[in-house]
Amino acid sequence: MTNRLLFSVITILFVLGIYYPASSSFAQARDTLKAQPYRKLDSVIIRTPFKRSVSENKRFGIGTKIVAVSKESLAKMQMSSLADFIQKENAAYLKEYGRGMGAYISVRGTSASHTTIAWNGQSLSVPTMGQTDLSHIPLYFFDAMDIHIGGSSALYGDGSIGGSIQLKTKPKWERGAHGDVLISAGSYGTLFTGGTIRISNNRIESRSSVLYSIAKNNYRFENNTKPGRPEEYLNNSAYSNYGVLQELFGKIKNGGILSFSLLYLDFDRQIQPSVSLNDRPESYASIYDRNFKTSLGYNNSAKRFSYGAMASYSYDHQRYKEDIIAAHKFNASAEGEYKTDKFTLKGGISGTYIKPVVHSYADSVYEQRGNVYLLAKYSPFIPVTLSAGLRYTLITNSTLPLMPSLDVRVMLLNRSGHTLSARVSVSRSSKVPTLNDRYWGGLHLYLQSEKSFTSEGGLDYSWFKDSWGVDGFVTLYRSEVDDWIRWLPAGQVWRPQNIPEVLSHGAEAGFKITKEISDLKISLSTNYSYTNIVTVKPIWPEDPAKGEQLAYQPKHSLRASLRADLNKWSVYAGVYYTGERTTLDIYDILPSYIIADVGLIYKFSLFGEDFTANAVVKNISDASYQNVKFYAMPGRNWQMSLQWKF
């Protein structure tokens, strides 16, 4: 407890220590201005010498559904992890081994390694395992997020078979010192503290953030492996983590922007035991992760041409007992874009070198990758927009096919506040076998890269009139994945094998309705996903899993939320439904479950400073459920936070 409070105090003092000296001169100038009488100035036109940067690749994904997460959704969950956010705000399935434990996303039934997760273009996946534990990613550090559903390797590189999550940080260019301090406490000994300070003179900006989070996770659960299903308190499930983010941005005289970023995350947690081993201390274990990432970037433009370059380095380290899984990764990339009123052409090239440090690999193992891609978008006339992409990758000890994409969007209706557009996308995506797949416990160079062909189509609709607003979408998709990699028993050991064909098809739909009544704003939103993913061609013809839903893939998933804002008050509620899914035994079915949350936000001023208080009760019905078989999840619990913005 002493160490926890000490780190919380240090976090707050860090921000205050930087804020007050840096803000004194700005405060003096502000007070001087306050003393002056207000005068009405003539209107002026401000022209800036600093130009646009290269477009994000998502601009070329016009035939797919891309969700730009709202600031309100991010703000109310800043003390949470990306895993918590996805579980509440998106219908994609999250395979979670307990509260704050390992959490891995599944988009359209694909595996966790089939979804790329990146920060400002830098991958957050661990190179050895090719996937990202979403419980390790704190929302507090990030300003914006895009969720791209569907095959998108042409846009984001190999691995984007199911989709992509793009996390972003960016300068605000607000003159002076700005930032926040966030403190949160909740059930099961949960404590979160975070602090951010931004200092800018409109040509140079520095952003410094720190956070610390801890939880005991000693919640009650129903032990369904014992006679009478007794209630027990969970053991060996505590965690603690801290992180640092430092960014520098500078505007250069020729109109360019130079950026530097550094991110460090340290995560120390006990491994939650299965309920059958909860009272077996000899089975308890812990795992320790630390992740370091840094990058240097440059962007500029000249007339219709914009360009950028970035060099980055990352080090990921995981220790389990005496075993170390680590990797150094170096990456360099450059991109350029030419844009006219109707046509945009963008291309890029990158090179990557990975050196793993893994006890089960040979010392000589390394990996080199080279990438080149080309994207184009064309609007021949107003209702129609076309987009195409092509990516080619060279890689050590493996091969990848060309990864093309073709997208079409047509505006069908645009009048009287109504807009309706149709979109179609076809793409070929792929993923190279991970380093673990190829080198863990020997050489598995017989593995083929995973390849998918995805086709999808959908409609997007929006309508507004006076105080009403409606947005909705529907998508139908089909994705065939060849050579899906799974680890299967082979005598006394497990080895990776390619499953010839897996087929995923389904539907996604959602809508958001907003209504304003004087100062009251009400919004209702839902997201639904139907996923049918089966093995079409197994390794062995007599495999009983043929034609059956893959393990831990619910067919039905629904998320619904309601929010009301009135002046300084906000009330929000959410309902989250996850359907039945099988375990590794196709005849063993985990029941569906429904979780509901309700929360309250109050914004107020005190001594001239802005504060936001947030309180939420989670799982208000105290539902007993397991996301993964034999791993207990928490019942009813609460969380409160207070944020000071300056």
Sequence and secondary structure as in RCSB ss.txt:
>XXXX:A:sequence
MTNRLLFSVITILFVLGIYYPASSSFAQARDTLKAQPYRKLDSVIIRTPFKRSVSENKRFGIGTKIVAVSKESLA
KMQMSSLADFIQKENAAYLKEYGRGMGAYISVRGTSASHTTIAWNGQSLSVPTMGQTDLSHIPLYFFDAMDIHIG
GSSALYGDGSIGGSIQLKTKPKWERGAHGDVLISAGSYGTLFTGGTIRISNNRIESRSSVLYSIAKNNYRFENNT
KPGRPEEYLNNSAYSNYGVLQELFGKIKNGGILSFSLLYLDFDRQIQPSVSLNDRPESYASIYDRNFKTSLGYNN
SAKRFSYGAMASYSYDHQRYKEDIIAAHKFNASAEGEYKTDKFTLKGGISGTYIKPVVHSYADSVYEQRGNVYLL
AKYSPFIPVTLSAGLRYTLITNSTLPLMPSLDVRVMLLNRSGHTLSARVSVSRSSKVPTLNDRYWGGLHLYLQSE
KSFTSEGGLDYSWFKDSWGVDGFVTLYRSEVDDWIRWLPAGQVWRPQNIPEVLSHGAEAGFKITKEISDLKISLS
TNYSYTNIVTVKPIWPEDPAKGEQLAYQPKHSLRASLRADLNKWSVYAGVYYTGERTTLDIYDILPSYIIADVGL
IYKFSLFGEDFTANAVVKNISDASYQNVKFYAMPGRNWQMSLQWKF
>XXXX:A:secstr
 HHHHHHHHHHHHHHHHHHHHHHHHHHHHHHHHHHS            S       GGGG TTSEEEE  HHHHH
TTTTSBHHHHHHHH  SEEEESSTTS EEEESTT  GGGEEEEETTEE SBTTTTB  GGG BGGG SEEEEEES
  HHHH TTTTSEEEEEE      SEEEEEEEEEEETTTEEEEEEEEEEE SSEEEEEEEEEEEE    EEE TT
STT  EEE  S  EEEEEEEEEEEEE TTS EEEEEEEEEEEEEE    GGGTT GGG  EEEEEEEEEEEEEEE
EETTEEEEEEEEEEEEEEEETTEEEEEEEEEEEEEEEEE SSEEEEEEEEEEEEEEEETTS TT  EEEEEEEEE
EEEEEETTEEEEEEEEEEEETTEE   EEEEEEEEEEEEETTEEEEEEEEEEEEEE   HHHHHTTS  TT   E
EEEEEEEEEEEEEEETTEEEEEEEEEEEEEEEEEEEEEEETTEEEEEEEEEEEEEEEEEEEEEEEEETTEEEEEE
EEEEEEEEEEEE SSTT TTBTSB TT  SEEEEEEEEEEETTEEEEEEEEEE  EE SSTT EE  EEEEEEEE
EEEEEETTEEEEEEEEEESTT    BSSTT B   SEEEEEEEEE 
